[in-house]
Amino acid sequence: MPNLSTPQPLPPGPLVIKAFSTSVQCGFPSPAEDHHVERIDLMSQLIKHPQATFMLRVSGHSMRDAGILDGSVVLVDRAIKPESGHIVIAVVDGDFTCKILQTGPDFFRLVAANPDFADIVPNDGQAIEVWGVVVASIVQHAV
């Protein structure tokens, strides 16, 4: 996999995988059914604006409680207008960060999904750019 510490454009073409047509229970197991397998294109399911969507690898633990873990790869769509409550990639003092955007009539802040991390509130004159909106996170668990 390429180094994803800087935004990388998505590779062209579909990413097709096999998918079961049934859901998986997280409580008690469901009775065995005749499972039908079909092929789906993940790119068409996850990506609405291919030319404006990038991949980034996340490092750190500030978004842990949102399910974005250290080493996760996030898909970031720059064509989506960021709104309060979106998980975003922002540029703070020239560095990328992944946080939850919170805005209101009198405030702007970037909030971590981990109580061990402080909010980022811009100081007077500090430039913060919301670079894009996170649309998916891919977590690789050790097997």
DSSP file with accessible surface (Angstrom, degrees, kcal/mol):
  #  RESIDUE AA STRUCTURE BP1 BP2  ACC     N-H-->O    O-->H-N    N-H-->O    O-->H-N    TCO  KAPPA ALPHA  PHI   PSI    X-CA   Y-CA   Z-CA
    1    1 A M              0   0  166      0, 0.0     3,-0.1     0, 0.0     0, 0.0   0.000 360.0 360.0 360.0 141.9    0.0    0.0    0.0
    2    2 A P        -     0   0   74      0, 0.0     2,-0.4     0, 0.0     6,-0.1  -0.208 360.0 -85.9 -67.7 160.6    1.3    3.5   -0.8
    3    3 A N        -     0   0  115      1,-0.1     3,-0.4     2,-0.0     0, 0.0  -0.552  44.1-172.8 -65.2 120.7    2.4    5.9    2.0
    4    4 A L        +     0   0    1     -2,-0.4    53,-2.9     1,-0.2    -1,-0.1   0.050  52.6 108.9-109.3  25.6   -0.8    7.6    3.0
    5    5 A S  S    S+     0   0   75     51,-0.2    -1,-0.2     2,-0.1    54,-0.1   0.722  86.0  42.4 -73.7 -18.6    0.6   10.2    5.4
    6    6 A T  S    S-     0   0   76     -3,-0.4    51,-0.1    49,-0.0    49,-0.1  -0.909 113.8 -80.1-118.5 154.2   -0.3   12.8    2.7
    7    7 A P        -     0   0   30      0, 0.0    49,-0.2     0, 0.0    -2,-0.1  -0.251  47.6-163.7 -56.9 135.6   -3.5   12.7    0.7
    8    8 A Q  E     -A   55   0A  54     47,-2.0    47,-2.5    -4,-0.1    -4,-0.0  -0.974  18.8-120.4-120.8 134.6   -3.5   10.2   -2.1
    9    9 A P  E     -A   54   0A  87      0, 0.0    45,-0.2     0, 0.0    42,-0.1  -0.348  39.2-100.3 -66.6 155.5   -6.0   10.2   -5.0
   10   10 A L        -     0   0   30     43,-0.9    43,-0.0    40,-0.4    44,-0.0  -0.492  38.1-105.4 -75.2 147.1   -8.0    7.1   -5.4
   11   11 A P        -     0   0   79      0, 0.0    -1,-0.1     0, 0.0    -3,-0.0  -0.410  43.5-103.7 -67.8 149.0   -7.0    4.5   -8.0
   12   12 A P  S    S+     0   0  130      0, 0.0     0, 0.0     0, 0.0     0, 0.0  -0.309  78.4  34.5 -71.5 157.9   -9.2    4.5  -11.1
   13   13 A G  S    S-     0   0   50      2,-0.0     2,-0.1    30,-0.0    30,-0.0  -0.030  93.0 -48.4  91.5 169.8  -11.8    1.8  -11.7
   14   14 A P        -     0   0   91      0, 0.0     2,-0.5     0, 0.0    27,-0.1  -0.337  33.6-144.9 -77.0 157.5  -14.1   -0.3   -9.5
   15   15 A L        -     0   0   91     -2,-0.1    27,-2.8     2,-0.0    28,-0.5  -0.936  28.5-169.2-119.0  99.0  -13.1   -2.2   -6.4
   16   16 A V  E     +H   41   0B  58     -2,-0.5     2,-0.3    25,-0.2    25,-0.2  -0.801  11.9 167.3-102.0 131.8  -15.3   -5.3   -6.6
   17   17 A I  E     -H   40   0B  70     23,-2.3    23,-2.4    -2,-0.4     2,-0.3  -0.901  38.9 -99.5-132.4 165.5  -15.8   -7.7   -3.7
   18   18 A K  E     -H   39   0B 149     -2,-0.3     2,-0.4    21,-0.2    21,-0.2  -0.647  40.6-172.4 -83.7 142.8  -18.1  -10.6   -2.9
   19   19 A A  E     -H   38   0B  22     19,-3.5    19,-3.1    -2,-0.3     2,-0.2  -0.999  21.6-128.2-139.3 138.5  -21.0   -9.7   -0.5
   20   20 A F  E     -H   37   0B 131     -2,-0.4    17,-0.2    17,-0.2    15,-0.0  -0.573  16.4-137.0 -78.1 149.2  -23.6  -11.9    1.2
   21   21 A S  S    S+     0   0   66     15,-2.1     2,-0.3    -2,-0.2    -1,-0.1   0.460  82.4  74.2 -87.0   0.8  -27.2  -10.7    0.7
   22   22 A T  S    S-     0   0   42     14,-0.2     2,-0.2    11,-0.0    -2,-0.1  -0.746  80.5-118.9-109.4 162.1  -28.0  -11.3    4.4
   23   23 A S        -     0   0   91     -2,-0.3     2,-0.5     1,-0.0    -2,-0.1  -0.512  23.3-118.9 -93.0 167.3  -27.0   -9.3    7.5
   24   24 A V        -     0   0  130     -2,-0.2     2,-0.2     5,-0.0    -1,-0.0  -0.912  23.8-129.3-109.5 129.0  -24.9  -10.6   10.4
   25   25 A Q        -     0   0  103     -2,-0.5     5,-0.1     1,-0.1     0, 0.0  -0.537  13.7-166.4 -76.4 139.6  -26.4  -10.7   13.9
   26   26 A C  S    S+     0   0  136     -2,-0.2    -1,-0.1     2,-0.1    -2,-0.0   0.476  81.7  41.9-100.9  -7.1  -24.3   -9.1   16.7
   27   27 A G  S    S-     0   0   63      1,-0.4     3,-0.1     0, 0.0    -2,-0.0   0.355 122.8  -4.1-101.1-119.2  -26.5  -10.7   19.4
   28   28 A F  S    S-     0   0  187      1,-0.1    -1,-0.4    -2,-0.0    -2,-0.1  -0.518  87.9-100.5 -74.9 142.5  -27.7  -14.3   19.2
   29   29 A P        -     0   0  119      0, 0.0    -1,-0.1     0, 0.0     3,-0.1  -0.288  34.5-124.1 -62.6 146.0  -26.8  -16.0   15.9
   30   30 A S        -     0   0   49      1,-0.1     3,-0.1    -5,-0.1    -5,-0.0  -0.582  36.9 -89.3 -85.7 154.4  -29.5  -16.3   13.3
   31   31 A P        -     0   0  105      0, 0.0    -1,-0.1     0, 0.0     2,-0.0  -0.286  55.8 -88.6 -59.8 149.0  -30.4  -19.7   11.9
   32   32 A A        -     0   0  100     -3,-0.1     2,-0.3     1,-0.0     0, 0.0  -0.330  53.0-172.6 -60.1 136.3  -28.5  -20.8    8.9
   33   33 A E        -     0   0  109     -3,-0.1     2,-1.2    -2,-0.0   -11,-0.0  -0.794  40.1 -88.6-123.3 169.3  -30.0  -19.6    5.7
   34   34 A D        -     0   0  162     -2,-0.3     2,-0.4     1,-0.0    -2,-0.0  -0.711  54.3-147.7 -78.3  99.7  -29.4  -20.3    2.1
   35   35 A H        -     0   0   81     -2,-1.2     2,-0.5   -15,-0.0   -15,-0.0  -0.624   7.4-153.1 -81.4 127.6  -26.8  -17.4    1.6
   36   36 A H        -     0   0  111     -2,-0.4   -15,-2.1     2,-0.0     2,-0.5  -0.840   7.9-152.4 -98.6 130.1  -26.7  -15.8   -1.7
   37   37 A V  E     +H   20   0B  68     -2,-0.5     2,-0.3   -17,-0.2   -17,-0.2  -0.889  19.1 170.9-106.0 131.2  -23.4  -14.2   -2.7
   38   38 A E  E     -H   19   0B  89    -19,-3.1   -19,-3.5    -2,-0.5     2,-0.4  -0.864  31.8-113.6-129.0 168.2  -23.3  -11.2   -5.1
   39   39 A R  E     -H   18   0B 153     -2,-0.3     2,-0.3   -21,-0.2   -21,-0.2  -0.879  31.2-174.0-105.5 134.5  -20.6   -8.9   -6.2
   40   40 A I  E     -H   17   0B  46    -23,-2.4   -23,-2.3    -2,-0.4     2,-0.8  -0.940  26.3-125.5-125.8 152.7  -20.7   -5.2   -5.3
   41   41 A D  E  >  -H   16   0B  44     -2,-0.3     4,-1.4   -25,-0.2   -25,-0.2  -0.861  16.9-164.5 -96.5 107.4  -18.4   -2.3   -6.3
   42   42 A L  H  > S+     0   0   49    -27,-2.8     4,-2.5    -2,-0.8     5,-0.3   0.857  86.5  60.6 -60.7 -36.2  -17.2   -0.7   -3.1
   43   43 A M  H  > S+     0   0   36    -28,-0.5     4,-2.4     1,-0.2    -1,-0.2   0.935 106.4  45.2 -59.7 -43.8  -16.1    2.5   -4.9
   44   44 A S  H  4 S+     0   0   64      1,-0.2    -1,-0.2    -3,-0.2    -2,-0.2   0.798 115.0  49.4 -71.9 -25.7  -19.7    3.2   -6.1
   45   45 A Q  H  < S+     0   0  117     -4,-1.4    -1,-0.2     1,-0.1    -2,-0.2   0.853 124.0  26.6 -77.8 -36.1  -21.1    2.5   -2.7
   46   46 A L  H  < S+     0   0   66     -4,-2.5     2,-0.6     1,-0.1    -2,-0.2   0.697 111.7  65.5-100.6 -24.3  -18.7    4.7   -0.7
   47   47 A I     <  +     0   0   14     -4,-2.4    -1,-0.1    -5,-0.3     6,-0.0  -0.905  39.3 165.9-117.3 117.2  -17.6    7.4   -3.2
   48   48 A K  S    S+     0   0  142     -2,-0.6    -1,-0.1     1,-0.2    -4,-0.0   0.719  83.3  35.1 -94.2 -27.7  -19.9   10.0   -4.6
   49   49 A H    >   +     0   0   78      1,-0.1     3,-1.6     2,-0.0     4,-0.3  -0.722  66.3 179.1-129.9  81.0  -17.3   12.4   -6.0
   50   50 A P  G >  S+     0   0   83      0, 0.0     3,-1.1     0, 0.0   -40,-0.4   0.848  81.2  52.7 -56.2 -37.5  -14.3   10.3   -7.3
   51   51 A Q  G 3  S+     0   0  184      1,-0.2    -2,-0.0   -42,-0.1    26,-0.0   0.710 115.6  41.4 -72.3 -17.8  -12.3   13.3   -8.5
   52   52 A A  G <  S+     0   0   23     -3,-1.6    26,-3.1     2,-0.0     2,-0.4   0.238  95.0  98.4-111.8  11.1  -12.6   15.0   -5.1
   53   53 A T  E <   + B   0  77A   2     -3,-1.1   -43,-0.9    -4,-0.3     2,-0.3  -0.877  46.8 176.4-109.0 134.2  -12.0   11.9   -2.9
   54   54 A F  E     -AB   9  76A  44     22,-2.6    22,-3.0    -2,-0.4     2,-0.4  -0.864  24.4-127.0-130.4 160.8   -8.7   11.1   -1.3
   55   55 A M  E     +AB   8  75A  30    -47,-2.5   -47,-2.0    -2,-0.3     2,-0.3  -0.905  25.9 178.1-109.3 140.4   -7.3    8.5    1.1
   56   56 A L  E     - B   0  74A   8     18,-2.0    18,-3.1    -2,-0.4     2,-0.5  -0.997  25.1-132.6-138.2 141.3   -5.3    9.4    4.2
   57   57 A R  E     - B   0  73A  90    -53,-2.9     2,-0.3    -2,-0.3    16,-0.2  -0.825  25.4-141.0 -93.0 132.1   -3.8    7.2    6.9
   58   58 A V        -     0   0   19     14,-3.2    13,-2.8    -2,-0.5     2,-0.4  -0.700  15.4-168.5 -92.2 140.2   -4.6    8.4   10.4
   59   59 A S        +     0   0  104     -2,-0.3     3,-0.2    11,-0.2     2,-0.1  -0.981  47.7  33.9-127.0 143.4   -2.1    8.2   13.3
   60   60 A G  S    S-     0   0   29     -2,-0.4     3,-0.1     1,-0.1    11,-0.1  -0.426  78.4 -95.4 107.2 178.5   -2.9    8.8   16.9
   61   61 A H  S >  S+     0   0  104     -2,-0.1     3,-1.4     8,-0.1     4,-0.2   0.240  81.6 107.5-121.2  11.1   -5.8    8.0   19.2
   62   62 A S  T 3  S+     0   0   17      1,-0.3    51,-1.8    -3,-0.2     3,-0.2   0.731  87.3  42.3 -71.2 -17.3   -7.8   11.3   19.3
   63   63 A M  T > >S+     0   0    2      5,-0.3     5,-1.8    49,-0.2     3,-1.7   0.187  78.0 118.6-111.7  18.7  -10.7    9.8   17.2
   64   64 A R  G X 5S+     0   0   98     -3,-1.4     3,-2.0     1,-0.3    50,-0.2   0.874  71.2  53.9 -51.5 -46.7  -10.8    6.4   19.0
   65   65 A D  G 3 5S+     0   0   99     48,-2.6    -1,-0.3     1,-0.3    49,-0.1   0.613 104.4  56.4 -73.7  -7.8  -14.4    6.7   20.3
   66   66 A A  G < 5S-     0   0   43     -3,-1.7    -1,-0.3    47,-0.3    -2,-0.2   0.322 122.6-106.1 -97.2   3.6  -15.6    7.4   16.7
   67   67 A G  T < 5S+     0   0   39     -3,-2.0     2,-0.9     1,-0.2    -3,-0.2   0.577  83.4 127.0  83.6   9.3  -14.1    4.1   15.5
   68   68 A I      < -     0   0    5     -5,-1.8    -5,-0.3    45,-0.1    -1,-0.2  -0.874  42.8-172.8-101.4 103.5  -11.2    5.8   13.7
   69   69 A L    >   -     0   0   61     -2,-0.9     3,-2.7     1,-0.1   -11,-0.2  -0.512  35.9 -74.7 -98.9 164.0   -8.2    4.0   15.2
   70   70 A D  T 3  S+     0   0   88      1,-0.3   -11,-0.2    -2,-0.2    -1,-0.1  -0.346 123.5  21.2 -54.2 125.5   -4.4    4.6   14.9
   71   71 A G  T 3  S+     0   0   29    -13,-2.8    -1,-0.3     1,-0.3   -12,-0.1   0.321  90.3 141.3  93.6  -7.2   -3.5    3.3   11.4
   72   72 A S    <   -     0   0    1     -3,-2.7   -14,-3.2   -14,-0.1     2,-0.5  -0.285  48.0-134.0 -62.3 153.3   -7.0    3.5   10.0
   73   73 A V  E     -BC  57 138A   8     65,-2.5    65,-3.3   -16,-0.2     2,-0.4  -0.950  22.3-160.6-107.4 127.0   -7.3    4.7    6.4
   74   74 A V  E     -BC  56 137A   0    -18,-3.1   -18,-2.0    -2,-0.5     2,-0.5  -0.866  14.0-138.1-108.7 144.8  -10.0    7.3    5.9
   75   75 A L  E     -BC  55 136A   9     61,-2.5    60,-2.9    -2,-0.4    61,-1.1  -0.905  24.1-163.0 -96.2 128.0  -11.8    8.3    2.6
   76   76 A V  E     -BC  54 134A   0    -22,-3.0   -22,-2.6    -2,-0.5     2,-0.6  -0.961   8.2-158.0-121.4 123.2  -12.1   12.1    2.5
   77   77 A D  E >   -BC  53 133A   2     56,-3.1    56,-2.3    -2,-0.5     3,-0.5  -0.896   6.8-173.3-103.8 116.3  -14.5   13.9    0.1
   78   78 A R  T 3  S+     0   0  108    -26,-3.1    -1,-0.1    -2,-0.6   -25,-0.1   0.557  79.8  67.0 -84.0  -7.9  -13.5   17.5   -0.6
   79   79 A A  T 3  S+     0   0   55    -27,-0.2     2,-0.4   -30,-0.2    -1,-0.2   0.614  79.7  93.0 -88.2 -12.2  -16.8   18.1   -2.6
   80   80 A I  S <  S-     0   0   50     -3,-0.5    53,-0.1   -28,-0.2    -3,-0.0  -0.674  82.4-122.3 -83.0 132.1  -19.0   17.8    0.5
   81   81 A K        -     0   0  161     -2,-0.4     2,-0.1     1,-0.1    -2,-0.1  -0.609  32.9-120.8 -73.0 119.6  -19.8   21.0    2.2
   82   82 A P        -     0   0   46      0, 0.0     2,-0.3     0, 0.0    -1,-0.1  -0.407  35.5-175.5 -66.1 136.9  -18.6   20.5    5.9
   83   83 A E    >   -     0   0  116     -2,-0.1     3,-2.4     4,-0.1    18,-0.2  -0.913  38.3 -78.2-128.8 159.3  -21.4   20.9    8.5
   84   84 A S  T 3  S+     0   0   64     -2,-0.3    18,-0.2     1,-0.3     3,-0.1  -0.290 119.3  29.8 -56.7 132.1  -21.4   20.9   12.2
   85   85 A G  T 3  S+     0   0   51     16,-4.0    -1,-0.3     1,-0.4     2,-0.1   0.160  90.2 123.7 100.5 -18.9  -21.2   17.3   13.4
   86   86 A H    <   -     0   0   56     -3,-2.4    15,-3.0    15,-0.2     2,-0.5  -0.473  66.0-122.4 -70.4 146.5  -19.2   16.0   10.4
   87   87 A I  E     -D  100   0A  45     47,-0.3    47,-2.6    13,-0.2     2,-0.3  -0.811  46.7-179.8 -84.0 128.2  -15.9   14.3   11.0
   88   88 A V  E     -DE  99 133A   0     11,-3.3    11,-2.1    -2,-0.5     2,-0.5  -0.845  36.9-126.1-129.7 162.3  -13.5   16.3    9.0
   89   89 A I  E     -DE  98 132A   5     43,-2.6    42,-2.2    -2,-0.3    43,-1.7  -0.960  39.4-177.7-103.1 125.4   -9.8   16.6    8.0
   90   90 A A  E     -DE  97 130A   0      7,-2.9     7,-2.2    -2,-0.5     2,-0.6  -0.892  27.4-130.7-123.5 156.8   -8.6   20.1    8.8
   91   91 A V  E     -DE  96 129A  28     38,-3.2    38,-2.2    -2,-0.3     2,-0.5  -0.948  26.8-178.5-108.3 115.8   -5.3   21.9    8.3
   92   92 A V  E >  S-DE  95 128A  19      3,-3.0     3,-1.9    -2,-0.6    36,-0.2  -0.977  73.0 -21.2-118.8 116.0   -4.2   23.5   11.6
   93   93 A D  T 3  S-     0   0  109     34,-1.3    -1,-0.2    -2,-0.5    35,-0.1   0.877 129.5 -50.0  52.4  39.5   -1.0   25.5   11.4
   94   94 A G  T 3  S+     0   0   63     33,-0.2     2,-0.4     1,-0.2    -1,-0.3   0.423 118.3 105.9  85.5  -1.9    0.1   23.6    8.3
   95   95 A D  E <   -D   92   0A 118     -3,-1.9    -3,-3.0     2,-0.0    -1,-0.2  -0.903  68.5-120.9-114.3 143.1   -0.6   20.1    9.7
   96   96 A F  E     +D   91   0A  88     -2,-0.4     2,-0.3    -5,-0.2    -5,-0.2  -0.512  33.1 175.7 -76.2 144.1   -3.5   17.7    9.0
   97   97 A T  E     -D   90   0A  28     -7,-2.2    -7,-2.9    -2,-0.2     2,-0.5  -0.988  25.1-138.4-144.8 151.0   -5.8   16.6   11.8
   98   98 A C  E     +D   89   0A  11     -2,-0.3     2,-0.3    -9,-0.2    -9,-0.2  -0.956  43.6 137.2-110.9 121.3   -8.9   14.5   11.9
   99   99 A K  E     -D   88   0A  17    -11,-2.1   -11,-3.3    -2,-0.5     2,-0.5  -0.937  56.4 -89.1-152.0 173.6  -11.6   15.8   14.3
  100  100 A I  E     -DF  87 111A  39     11,-3.2    11,-3.0    -2,-0.3     2,-0.4  -0.801  42.8-131.3 -92.2 126.9  -15.4   16.5   14.7
  101  101 A L  E     - F   0 110A   6    -15,-3.0   -16,-4.0    -2,-0.5     2,-0.4  -0.651  25.6-177.7 -80.5 128.6  -16.4   19.9   13.4
  102  102 A Q  E     + F   0 109A  65      7,-2.6     7,-2.5    -2,-0.4     2,-0.3  -0.993   9.8 165.6-127.6 123.1  -18.6   21.9   15.7
  103  103 A T  E     + F   0 108A  54     -2,-0.4     5,-0.2     5,-0.2   -19,-0.0  -0.937   5.6 160.2-133.7 157.3  -19.8   25.3   14.6
  104  104 A G  E >   - F   0 107A  30      3,-2.1     3,-0.7    -2,-0.3    -2,-0.0  -0.904  59.0 -73.6-157.7-176.5  -22.4   27.8   15.7
  105  105 A P  T 3  S+     0   0  129      0, 0.0     3,-0.0     0, 0.0    -1,-0.0   0.853 130.7  20.8 -57.6 -34.1  -23.3   31.5   15.4
  106  106 A D  T 3  S+     0   0  157      1,-0.0     2,-0.3    -3,-0.0    -3,-0.0   0.226 119.5  55.3-121.3  11.8  -20.4   32.5   17.7
  107  107 A F  E <   -F  104   0A  87     -3,-0.7    -3,-2.1     2,-0.0     2,-0.3  -0.990  42.4-174.5-149.8 158.0  -18.0   29.6   17.7
  108  108 A F  E     +F  103   0A  61     -2,-0.3     2,-0.3    -5,-0.2    -5,-0.2  -0.960  24.4 154.2-146.6 126.8  -15.9   27.2   15.7
  109  109 A R  E     -F  102   0A  77     -7,-2.5    -7,-2.6    -2,-0.3     2,-0.5  -0.994  37.5-134.0-153.3 158.4  -14.0   24.3   17.2
  110  110 A L  E     -FG 101 120A   0     10,-2.5    10,-3.1    -2,-0.3     2,-0.4  -0.969  29.1-158.9-113.1 125.9  -12.6   20.9   16.3
  111  111 A V  E     -F  100   0A  22    -11,-3.0   -11,-3.2    -2,-0.5     2,-0.1  -0.892   8.9-135.4-115.8 133.6  -13.4   18.2   18.8
  112  112 A A        -     0   0   11     -2,-0.4     2,-0.2     5,-0.3   -49,-0.2  -0.463  14.5-132.4 -78.3 155.5  -11.7   14.9   19.5
  113  113 A A  S    S+     0   0   13    -51,-1.8   -48,-2.6    -2,-0.1   -47,-0.3  -0.366  90.3  71.3-101.3  49.0  -13.6   11.7   19.9
  114  114 A N  S >  S-     0   0    6      3,-0.2     3,-2.0    -2,-0.2    -2,-0.2  -0.825  77.2-140.0-161.8 119.7  -11.5   10.9   23.0
  115  115 A P  T 3  S+     0   0  108      0, 0.0   -53,-0.1     0, 0.0    -3,-0.0   0.641  96.8  73.0 -64.5 -11.2  -11.8   12.8   26.3
  116  116 A D  T 3  S+     0   0  129      2,-0.1     2,-0.4   -54,-0.0   -54,-0.1   0.547  89.9  72.1 -77.0  -6.3   -8.0   12.7   26.8
  117  117 A F  S <  S-     0   0   89     -3,-2.0    -5,-0.3   -55,-0.1    -3,-0.2  -0.920  79.7-128.2-116.6 138.2   -7.6   15.3   24.0
  118  118 A A        -     0   0   85     -2,-0.4    -2,-0.1     1,-0.1    -6,-0.0  -0.396  30.9-100.2 -78.7 154.7   -8.5   19.0   24.2
  119  119 A D        -     0   0   78     -8,-0.1     2,-0.7    -2,-0.1    -8,-0.2  -0.354  30.9-124.9 -65.5 153.3  -10.7   20.8   21.7
  120  120 A I  B     +G  110   0A  43    -10,-3.1   -10,-2.5    -2,-0.0    -1,-0.1  -0.927  33.4 175.7-103.0 114.3   -8.9   22.9   19.0
  121  121 A V        -     0   0   81     -2,-0.7   -12,-0.2   -12,-0.2   -14,-0.0  -0.989  34.2-113.6-118.5 124.3  -10.3   26.4   19.1
  122  122 A P        -     0   0   45      0, 0.0     2,-0.1     0, 0.0   -14,-0.1  -0.305  25.0-138.1 -63.5 137.3   -8.6   28.9   16.8
  123  123 A N    >   -     0   0  117      1,-0.2     3,-2.3     4,-0.0     2,-0.0  -0.449  47.0 -67.4 -79.8 166.1   -6.6   31.7   18.4
  124  124 A D  T 3  S+     0   0  175      1,-0.3    -1,-0.2    -2,-0.1     3,-0.1  -0.337 125.3   6.4 -55.4 125.4   -6.9   35.3   17.0
  125  125 A G  T 3  S+     0   0   87      1,-0.3     2,-0.3    -3,-0.1    -1,-0.3   0.379  94.1 136.9  83.0  -6.0   -5.3   35.2   13.5
  126  126 A Q    <   -     0   0   44     -3,-2.3     2,-0.6     1,-0.0    -1,-0.3  -0.605  49.6-135.7 -77.8 132.9   -4.8   31.4   13.5
  127  127 A A        +     0   0   77     -2,-0.3   -34,-1.3    -3,-0.1     2,-0.4  -0.777  26.6 173.9 -92.9 122.8   -5.7   29.9   10.1
  128  128 A I  E     - E   0  92A  33     -2,-0.6     2,-0.5   -36,-0.2   -36,-0.2  -0.996   9.1-168.1-126.4 125.0   -7.7   26.7   10.2
  129  129 A E  E     - E   0  91A  99    -38,-2.2   -38,-3.2    -2,-0.4     2,-0.8  -0.952  20.3-138.7-115.2 126.5   -8.9   25.2    7.0
  130  130 A V  E     - E   0  90A  37     -2,-0.5   -40,-0.3   -40,-0.2     3,-0.1  -0.779  24.4-174.9 -79.9 111.8  -11.5   22.4    6.8
  131  131 A W  E     -     0   0A  31    -42,-2.2     2,-0.3    -2,-0.8   -41,-0.2   0.824  52.1 -33.4 -83.8 -35.7   -9.9   20.4    4.0
  132  132 A G  E     - E   0  89A   3    -43,-1.7   -43,-2.6   -53,-0.1     2,-0.4  -0.983  57.7 -95.3-176.3 170.2  -12.6   17.7    3.5
  133  133 A V  E     -CE  77  88A   6    -56,-2.3   -56,-3.1    -2,-0.3     2,-0.4  -0.870  34.3-124.8-105.7 131.4  -15.3   15.5    5.0
  134  134 A V  E     +C   76   0A  21    -47,-2.6   -47,-0.3    -2,-0.4   -58,-0.2  -0.618  31.3 172.8 -74.5 124.8  -14.5   11.9    6.1
  135  135 A V  E     +     0   0A  52    -60,-2.9     2,-0.3    -2,-0.4   -59,-0.2   0.578  63.3   8.0-108.5 -16.1  -17.0    9.6    4.4
  136  136 A A  E     -C   75   0A  19    -61,-1.1   -61,-2.5     2,-0.0     2,-0.4  -0.983  56.0-151.7-161.6 153.6  -15.5    6.2    5.5
  137  137 A S  E     -C   74   0A  46     -2,-0.3     2,-0.6   -63,-0.2   -63,-0.2  -0.999   6.8-158.6-130.8 134.7  -12.9    4.7    7.7
  138  138 A I  E     -C   73   0A  95    -65,-3.3   -65,-2.5    -2,-0.4     2,-0.5  -0.964  10.7-167.3-115.5 117.3  -11.2    1.4    7.1
  139  139 A V        -     0   0   43     -2,-0.6     2,-0.7   -67,-0.2   -67,-0.1  -0.905   8.9-151.8-107.6 128.5   -9.7   -0.2   10.2
  140  140 A Q        -     0   0  170     -2,-0.5     2,-0.3   -69,-0.1    -2,-0.0  -0.893  13.7-160.9-101.2 115.5   -7.2   -3.1    9.8
  141  141 A H        -     0   0  132     -2,-0.7     2,-0.1     1,-0.0    -2,-0.0  -0.746  24.9-108.4 -94.1 143.4   -7.3   -5.4   12.8
  142  142 A A              0   0  107     -2,-0.3    -1,-0.0     1,-0.1     0, 0.0  -0.455 360.0 360.0 -67.5 140.5   -4.5   -7.8   13.5
  143  143 A V              0   0  191     -2,-0.1    -1,-0.1     0, 0.0     0, 0.0  -0.808 360.0 360.0-105.4 360.0   -5.4  -11.4   12.9
